[in-house]
Amino acid sequence: MTDYYKDLMGLMDEQEKWRASCLNMIASENVSSKAVRKAMASDFGHRYAEGLLGGQVNGMQLFERFYQGTRVFDKVEAMAMKLSEELFTAEHANVVPISGAVSNLVAYKALAKYGDKISGLSIPTGGHISHTKVSSAGVMGLQEIAYPFDNEEMNIDVDAAKEMLLREKPRIMIFGASLFLFPHPLKELREVADEIGAVMMYDAAHVLGLIAGGKFQAPFREGADVVTASTHKTFPGPQGGVIMCRDEFKKKIDNAAFPGLMSNHHLHHVAGYAIALAEMKEYGKKYADQTVKNSKALAGALYEQGFKVLCEKKGFTESHQVVVDVSGIGGGRKIAESFEVANIIINKNLLPWDRLERTADPSGIRIGTQEMTHVGMKESEMKEIALLMKRLALDTEKPEKIKSCVEEMRRNYAKVQYCFD
C-alpha cells in the first residue's frame, strides 16, 4: 500500500527545495516572513468566528459573534481592521473575504443588482477574470463593458472612456488589473462617476503592497469608493482577501461578506495578514520603493539586451511588473516553459492586441520583481537576471546550463527582508 503520508511530506520538501533555488518572478506571488508563517500554522487555523466585529460604545468594542471562544481572535481582527484603515487611508476595512476574487464578489453583491452594468478592462488589455462574465461578475449577472484602451500608453483611453461611460452608465466602474504597469485614471474619471451615479471600485490585488508603501497611487484620495485586494502579491501576507470602503458603504459591504457570502473566514489568514500589515507599516516604504526600482532596472536591462519590452518611452513601468512581447522569438508559452527548465519562474500573458483565443500561447510574458526584492535583491541583481534571460531566449543556450547559474545566485538570497524576523 502506498504510504501517502511519506509521499506527501516528501513532495512538500521537494517543493521547498525547488522553489528556494528558483528566481520566483510570477507577478501574483510573494514569500512571507517567518512571523506570518507562524500565524498561518497557529491554533487560529482550527477555529471558527462566525459573525462580524461590531462598532464601539463608550470606547468599548462590541463583538457580534455566534460562537464562543473568539475573545483572543477578536483582538487580532480588530487590529487587522485598524491597521488596514491606517495604512490605506480607508474609513472602513472588512477582513472576512478569503481571496481577492471573493472580495470582488462581496463588492458586487453589496453594490449592484442582477443585470447591472460594470465597466472594466477586457482580459487581453489586463482585466482580471473576476471583472468579467467568465468569473465573479458573471456569477452576479453583471453586464461587462470594456474600457477603450490605448495600446501605446498601456492604459485606459480617458477621453474615449468618458464618452463610453456617459453613454452606457454602468453601476460599477472598476479599475485595477492583472497586467498593470501604470496607475489608472481615477481622478480623471471621478466626475463622470458622480454624473452617472456609479460606484468607483479599485481592485488593488496586484499593487496593494506598493500602495501600502506610498508608491503607485492612492485610490481613496484619488476618488475610489471601494478598494478590494488579495493579500499576497506585492503585499507579502498570506493568501487571502480584504475589502475597504467609505463609511456610506460599510453596512452593505459587511452584510454582503457575512452572512451573505461567507461563514467562517479563515482566522489564521487574518492573523498572518495583521502581522504583514505591521511589517509594511514599518518597512513598506523601503520595500515598495526598491520593488519599483528593480522593475525599472530589469526592464531597462532587458531592453538593452535586445528584448521587446513594452512602454520604453514611458520608462517601461511604475509597478512590480515588466511586460515583454516575445511573439518574434517563439511566443509566450515557449519562453515561459524554457525559463522554468532553467528555474526562472514567470508566466505567459496575453497582450492587448492578442485575441482571447490565444490564451494558451499568447504574445507576451509577464515578470514580477516583488518576491526577489523581498529576499534582498536590488538593481545589480536585476541586470544579472536580464543577462540570464538573454542567454536563454535570445542566445538559445541550453536551459540546464542557465539553471546552475540561477541556483548559485539564489544561494545568497535565502532570507526574507523588510520584516521583523
C-alpha positions in Angstrom: 0.0 0.0 0.0 1.2 3.5 -0.8 2.5 5.4 2.2 0.5 8.6 1.4 1.9 10.5 4.5 5.5 9.8 3.5 4.9 10.7 -0.2 3.1 13.9 0.7 5.7 15.0 3.2 8.3 14.3 0.5 6.5 16.4 -2.0 6.4 19.3 0.4 10.1 19.0 1.0 10.6 18.8 -2.8 8.6 22.0 -3.3 10.5 23.9 -0.6 13.9 22.9 -2.0 13.0 23.5 -5.6 11.4 27.0 -5.2 14.2 28.1 -2.9 16.6 27.5 -5.8 14.4 29.5 -8.3 14.1 33.0 -9.4 10.4 33.3 -8.5 9.1 36.1 -10.7 5.4 35.3 -11.0 3.8 38.8 -10.6 1.0 37.4 -8.4 3.2 35.6 -5.8 5.3 36.5 -2.9 7.1 34.9 0.0 6.1 35.8 3.6 8.1 36.2 6.7 8.6 33.6 9.4 6.2 35.6 11.7 3.4 35.4 9.0 4.1 31.7 8.5 3.9 31.2 12.3 0.4 32.8 12.2 -0.6 30.5 9.4 0.4 27.4 11.4 -1.2 28.6 14.6 -4.2 27.4 16.5 -6.3 30.0 14.8 -6.3 27.7 11.8 -8.5 25.2 13.8 -11.1 27.8 14.9 -14.3 29.5 13.8 -15.5 33.0 14.4 -18.9 33.4 12.6 -20.1 36.9 12.7 -18.6 40.4 12.4 -16.9 42.8 14.8 -19.3 45.4 15.9 -18.8 49.1 16.5 -17.7 50.9 19.6 -19.8 52.2 22.5 -18.1 54.5 25.1 -14.7 53.2 23.8 -15.7 49.5 24.2 -15.5 47.2 21.2 -18.7 45.3 20.5 -18.3 41.7 19.2 -21.2 40.2 17.3 -20.1 36.6 17.3 -22.3 33.5 17.1 -19.6 31.2 18.6 -17.8 31.3 21.9 -14.0 31.0 22.1 -13.2 34.1 20.0 -12.1 36.5 22.7 -8.4 36.4 21.6 -9.1 36.4 17.9 -11.5 39.3 18.2 -8.5 41.4 19.3 -6.5 40.2 16.3 -9.2 41.0 13.8 -9.7 44.4 15.4 -6.0 45.1 14.9 -6.1 43.9 11.3 -9.0 46.3 10.6 -7.4 49.2 12.3 -4.0 48.7 10.6 -5.8 48.4 7.2 -7.7 51.6 7.7 -4.5 53.4 8.8 -2.2 52.1 6.1 -4.6 52.6 3.2 -6.4 55.7 4.5 -9.7 53.8 4.5 -12.8 54.7 6.5 -13.7 51.1 7.0 -12.0 47.7 6.4 -13.5 44.2 6.3 -11.1 41.3 6.5 -13.7 38.5 6.1 -13.1 37.7 2.3 -10.9 34.7 1.8 -9.4 35.8 -1.6 -9.2 38.8 -3.9 -11.9 37.3 -6.2 -14.2 36.8 -3.3 -13.6 40.4 -2.2 -14.8 41.5 -5.6 -17.8 39.2 -5.3 -18.7 40.8 -2.0 -18.5 44.3 -3.6 -20.7 43.2 -6.5 -23.3 41.8 -4.1 -23.3 44.9 -2.0 -23.3 47.5 -4.7 -25.2 46.1 -7.7 -28.1 44.0 -8.7 -28.5 41.3 -11.3 -28.4 42.8 -14.8 -26.5 46.0 -13.8 -23.5 47.1 -16.0 -19.9 47.0 -14.9 -17.1 48.8 -16.8 -13.6 47.4 -16.6 -10.7 46.3 -18.7 -11.1 43.3 -21.0 -9.0 40.3 -20.3 -6.5 40.9 -23.2 -5.9 44.5 -22.0 -5.2 43.4 -18.5 -8.5 42.9 -16.7 -8.8 40.2 -14.1 -11.2 37.4 -14.9 -13.3 38.4 -11.8 -14.1 41.7 -13.5 -15.8 39.8 -16.4 -18.6 37.4 -17.2 -16.4 34.3 -17.0 -16.0 34.7 -13.2 -17.3 36.8 -10.3 -19.1 39.5 -12.4 -20.8 36.8 -14.4 -21.9 35.0 -11.2 -23.7 38.2 -10.1 -25.2 38.6 -13.6 -23.4 41.9 -14.3 -23.0 43.0 -17.9 -19.4 43.9 -18.6 -18.5 46.9 -20.8 -14.8 47.2 -21.7 -12.9 50.5 -21.3 -11.4 51.8 -24.5 -7.7 51.0 -24.2 -4.6 52.8 -25.5 -2.1 50.1 -26.5 0.8 52.6 -26.7 0.2 54.0 -23.2 -0.9 50.6 -21.8 -3.7 52.3 -20.0 -7.3 53.4 -20.3 -8.1 55.9 -23.0 -9.6 58.6 -20.8 -11.4 60.7 -23.5 -12.9 57.6 -25.2 -13.8 56.2 -21.8 -15.7 59.3 -20.8 -17.8 59.0 -23.9 -18.5 55.4 -23.3 -19.4 55.8 -19.6 -21.8 58.7 -20.3 -23.5 56.5 -22.9 -23.6 53.2 -21.1 -24.0 54.4 -17.5 -22.6 51.4 -15.6 -23.5 50.9 -11.9 -19.9 50.0 -11.1 -16.7 51.4 -12.6 -13.9 49.0 -11.7 -10.2 49.9 -12.0 -7.1 47.8 -11.4 -5.8 44.9 -13.5 -3.7 41.8 -13.7 -1.5 43.3 -16.4 -0.8 46.6 -14.5 2.2 48.8 -15.4 0.8 52.3 -14.7 -1.7 53.9 -12.3 -5.2 54.1 -13.6 -7.1 57.4 -14.2 -9.3 57.6 -11.1 -9.1 61.4 -10.7 -9.7 61.9 -14.4 -13.0 59.8 -14.3 -14.3 60.7 -10.8 -16.5 63.5 -12.2 -18.1 61.1 -14.7 -18.9 58.6 -11.9 -20.7 61.4 -10.0 -22.6 62.4 -13.1 -23.9 58.9 -13.8 -24.3 57.8 -10.2 -21.7 55.0 -10.5 -19.6 53.5 -7.7 -15.9 53.7 -8.3 -14.2 50.4 -7.3 -10.5 49.7 -7.4 -9.1 46.2 -7.4 -5.7 46.6 -5.8 -4.8 42.9 -5.7 -1.5 43.4 -7.6 -0.4 46.7 -6.2 -1.6 46.6 -2.6 2.0 46.4 -1.3 3.1 49.3 -3.4 0.1 51.4 -2.2 1.0 50.5 1.4 4.5 51.8 0.8 3.3 55.0 -0.7 4.1 54.1 -4.3 2.0 53.8 -7.5 -1.3 55.6 -6.5 -3.6 56.3 -3.5 -7.0 55.0 -4.6 -9.2 56.6 -1.9 -7.5 60.0 -2.2 -7.9 59.8 -6.0 -11.7 59.1 -5.8 -12.3 55.4 -5.2 -15.3 54.4 -3.1 -14.3 50.8 -2.6 -11.0 49.1 -2.7 -10.6 45.3 -2.9 -7.5 43.2 -2.9 -5.8 39.9 -2.3 -3.1 40.0 0.3 -0.2 38.0 -1.2 1.2 39.7 -4.4 3.2 42.9 -3.8 1.7 42.7 -0.3 3.7 40.0 1.4 0.9 38.4 3.5 -0.8 35.0 3.4 -3.2 34.2 0.6 -6.5 35.9 1.5 -8.6 39.0 0.8 -9.6 42.4 2.1 -12.2 44.9 1.2 -12.2 48.6 2.2 -14.7 51.3 1.7 -16.1 54.7 2.6 -18.4 54.7 5.6 -21.5 55.1 3.4 -21.0 51.6 2.0 -19.9 50.0 5.3 -23.2 48.3 6.3 -23.8 46.9 2.8 -20.3 45.6 2.4 -20.3 43.9 5.9 -23.7 42.3 5.3 -22.6 41.0 1.9 -19.5 39.5 3.4 -21.3 37.9 6.3 -23.8 36.3 6.2 -24.1 37.0 2.5 -21.2 35.0 1.1 -19.1 33.6 3.9 -19.4 31.8 7.2 -16.1 31.3 8.9 -13.3 33.4 7.4 -10.0 31.5 7.9 -8.8 33.1 11.1 -5.1 32.1 10.6 -5.1 34.1 7.4 -6.4 37.2 9.2 -3.7 36.8 11.9 -1.0 36.5 9.2 -2.4 39.5 7.3 -2.3 41.5 10.5 1.4 40.7 11.0 2.1 41.6 7.4 0.3 44.9 7.9 2.6 45.7 10.9 5.6 44.8 8.8 4.5 47.0 6.0 3.8 49.9 8.3 7.4 49.6 9.5 9.3 48.6 6.3 6.8 49.1 3.5 8.2 52.4 2.1 11.7 50.9 1.5 10.3 47.7 0.2 7.8 49.3 -2.3 10.5 51.8 -3.4 13.0 49.0 -4.1 10.4 46.9 -5.9 9.7 49.6 -8.4 13.4 50.4 -8.8 14.0 46.8 -9.5 11.3 46.6 -12.1 12.7 49.6 -13.9 16.2 48.2 -13.7 15.1 44.8 -15.1 13.0 46.3 -17.9 15.9 48.6 -18.9 18.4 45.8 -18.9 16.2 43.5 -20.9 15.6 46.3 -23.4 19.3 46.9 -23.8 19.8 43.1 -24.3 17.5 43.2 -27.3 14.1 42.2 -25.8 10.9 43.9 -27.0 9.9 45.4 -23.6 6.7 47.4 -23.6 6.5 51.1 -23.0 10.1 52.1 -23.4 9.1 55.8 -23.9 7.3 55.8 -20.6 10.1 54.3 -18.6 8.7 50.8 -19.0 6.8 50.5 -15.7 5.7 52.1 -12.5 4.8 48.9 -10.8 6.3 45.5 -9.9 5.6 44.2 -13.4 7.7 44.1 -16.6 5.9 43.0 -19.8 7.7 41.7 -22.9 6.4 40.9 -26.3 8.1 37.6 -27.3 6.0 36.9 -30.3 9.1 37.2 -32.5 11.1 34.6 -30.5 8.7 31.8 -30.1 5.8 33.2 -28.2 4.9 33.3 -24.5 4.3 29.6 -24.0 7.7 28.5 -25.4 9.6 31.2 -23.4 7.8 30.6 -20.1 8.4 26.8 -20.4 12.0 27.1 -21.3 12.6 29.5 -18.4 11.0 27.1 -16.0 13.5 24.4 -17.0 16.2 26.9 -16.0 14.5 27.6 -12.7 13.2 31.1 -13.7 9.5 31.1 -13.0 7.4 33.6 -14.9 4.1 33.4 -16.8 3.0 33.7 -20.4 0.5 36.5 -20.8 -2.0 37.9 -23.3 -1.1 41.3 -24.7 -3.8 43.9 -25.7 -3.6 43.0 -29.3 -4.0 39.3 -28.8 -7.3 37.6 -29.3 -8.7 35.9 -26.2 -8.4 32.6 -28.0 -4.6 32.9 -27.8 -4.7 32.4 -24.0 -2.8 29.1 -24.3 0.0 30.6 -26.4 -0.1 34.4 -26.1 2.4 37.0 -27.5 3.8 38.1 -24.1 5.4 37.2 -20.9 4.8 39.0 -17.5 7.6 39.3 -15.0 7.3 40.4 -11.4 10.1 41.7 -9.2 8.3 41.8 -5.8 9.4 38.4 -4.4 13.0 38.7 -5.4 13.0 42.2 -3.9 11.6 40.7 -0.7 14.6 38.4 -0.3 17.0 41.3 -0.8 17.8 41.6 -4.5 18.5 45.0 -5.9 19.3 46.7 -9.3 22.5 44.9 -9.9 20.8 41.5 -9.5 18.1 42.6 -11.9 20.8 43.2 -14.5 22.2 39.8 -13.9 18.8 38.2 -14.3 18.3 40.1 -17.6 21.5 38.6 -18.9 20.5 35.1 -17.9 17.2 35.7 -19.7 19.0 36.9 -22.8 21.2 33.8 -22.8 18.1 31.6 -22.7 15.7 33.4 -25.0 17.9 35.2 -27.5 21.2 33.3 -27.5 19.3 30.0 -27.1 21.7 28.4 -24.6 20.6 25.2 -23.0 18.3 25.8 -20.1 20.2 23.3 -18.0 23.3 25.4 -18.2 21.5 28.5 -17.1 19.9 26.6 -14.2 23.2 26.1 -12.5 23.8 29.9 -12.6 20.3 30.5 -11.2 20.9 28.1 -8.3 24.2 29.7 -7.5 22.6 33.2 -7.5 19.8 32.1 -5.2 22.1 30.7 -2.5 22.9 34.3 -1.5 19.2 35.3 -1.1 17.6 32.8 1.2 16.2 35.1 3.9 13.2 37.3 3.7 14.0 41.0 4.3 11.8 44.1 5.2 10.2 42.2 8.2 10.6 41.7 11.9 12.3 38.3 11.7 
